[in-house]
Amino acid sequence: MENKETRAQRKVLTGVVVSDKMDKTRTVQVERLVHDARYGKTLKRATKFHAHDEANESKQGDKVEIMSTRPVSKTTKWRVSKIVEKARA
């Protein structure tokens, strides 16, 4: 059995909920900035993750923090850890 100190830290990302149509699952879009090697330009890239939301608390447009976890289903390998900012009504 491993100690908590030797266990790897979970990945934490922040993104916006773009879909809440599934039950207990949210689609979260995470944006990142990448630096183009040739032109030196900064580009915006986005990735969508499926995240488990047990209580169905988050809604579309909410800014949430997601954390890596064991696979919950085929595509869901993240979970919503907290809602950073609610969407404006």
Number of C-alpha atoms within 10 A of each C-alpha: 3 6 6 8 7 7 8 7 9 10 10 13 17 20 23 26 24 16 16 18 11 12 11 15 22 28 20 28 19 19 15 11 10 12 11 10 8 6 7 9 10 11 10 10 10 10 10 15 18 22 25 25 20 12 10 14 13 24 18 16 18 19 22 23 21 27 18 17 15 9 12 13 9 7 10 18 17 24 24 26 17 15 17 13 13 14 13 6 4
